[in-house]
């Protein structure tokens, strides 16, 4: 039997994406009703769209556990994992578990809906119903975020591992053969640079 050790699971771009998405959605949601902060709301909304576009690409060409093919599974896998959690003996996955994968897909889809309807509403495309759909989409995403947080807490307790901390450090317990060999800090730096450059250009445009 192999002794578990600390292995690298989440690459740097995946972690940077995750926390930037948290920041952008929270910021955009909190500024959604304020005319004074409308530029911040719009900027964070566009940033959220760019982050999702990056994640879709990284989900294809990224490292092992960032790829959609690694964690997006069928309904049967989701049901099996849910049953194992209900029994108090959840199946162990080094990367995202099947239920977590559903949450991630739904969050991405709701994010796309938010950005698309927000863009249309800002440019007065489609009428009032688009603005209403934008608001509904943001509420749906907030609910999904809440469910995701509860799921992380529950899974962390059942698996006896801090899943939120793992998304900060990038490390979890596992066998050496299960870890990724490279965390791609360079890509994470480029992602951060692109975000900060966009924010700067937005600031300069209204200065």
Residue pairs with C-beta under 8 A, 6 or more apart in sequence:
2 175
2 176
4 173
4 174
4 175
5 173
5 174
5 175
5 176
6 171
6 172
6 173
7 94
7 171
7 172
7 173
7 174
7 175
7 176
7 178
7 179
7 180
8 170
8 171
8 179
8 180
8 183
9 65
9 94
9 95
9 166
9 170
9 171
9 172
9 174
9 178
9 179
9 180
10 65
10 66
10 166
10 167
10 170
10 171
11 62
11 63
11 65
11 66
11 170
11 180
11 182
11 183
11 184
11 187
11 188
12 170
12 183
12 184
12 185
12 187
12 188
13 54
13 58
13 62
13 66
13 184
13 187
13 188
13 191
14 58
14 62
14 63
14 65
14 66
15 167
15 168
15 170
15 188
16 188
16 191
16 192
17 51
17 54
17 55
17 58
17 191
18 167
19 167
19 168
20 47
20 51
20 191
20 192
20 195
21 48
21 51
21 52
21 55
21 111
23 44
24 44
24 45
24 47
24 48
24 51
25 44
25 48
25 111
25 141
25 145
27 40
27 41
27 44
28 41
28 44
28 45
28 48
28 138
29 138
29 142
31 37
31 38
31 40
31 41
31 44
32 41
32 135
32 138
34 41
39 202
39 206
42 118
42 122
43 198
43 199
43 202
45 114
45 115
45 118
45 119
46 115
46 198
47 195
47 198
47 199
48 111
48 114
48 115
49 111
49 112
49 115
49 119
50 194
50 195
50 198
51 195
52 108
52 111
52 112
52 115
54 191
55 108
56 108
58 66
58 187
59 66
59 67
59 68
60 67
60 68
62 184
63 180
63 182
63 183
63 184
64 70
64 95
64 180
65 71
65 94
65 95
65 96
65 180
70 95
70 96
71 93
71 95
71 96
71 97
71 98
71 100
71 101
71 104
72 101
72 105
73 98
73 101
77 98
78 98
78 99
78 101
78 102
80 91
80 98
81 90
81 91
81 97
81 98
81 99
82 99
84 90
84 91
85 99
85 154
85 155
85 158
88 158
90 97
90 155
90 158
90 159
91 97
92 159
94 172
94 174
94 178
96 104
97 155
99 151
100 148
100 151
100 152
100 155
103 144
103 147
103 148
103 151
106 144
107 141
107 144
107 145
107 148
110 137
110 140
110 141
110 144
111 141
113 133
113 137
113 140
114 134
114 137
114 138
114 141
117 130
117 131
117 133
117 134
117 137
118 134
119 125
120 126
120 130
120 134
121 130
121 131
121 134
152 163
152 164
155 163
156 162
156 163
156 164
161 172
161 173
166 172
170 183
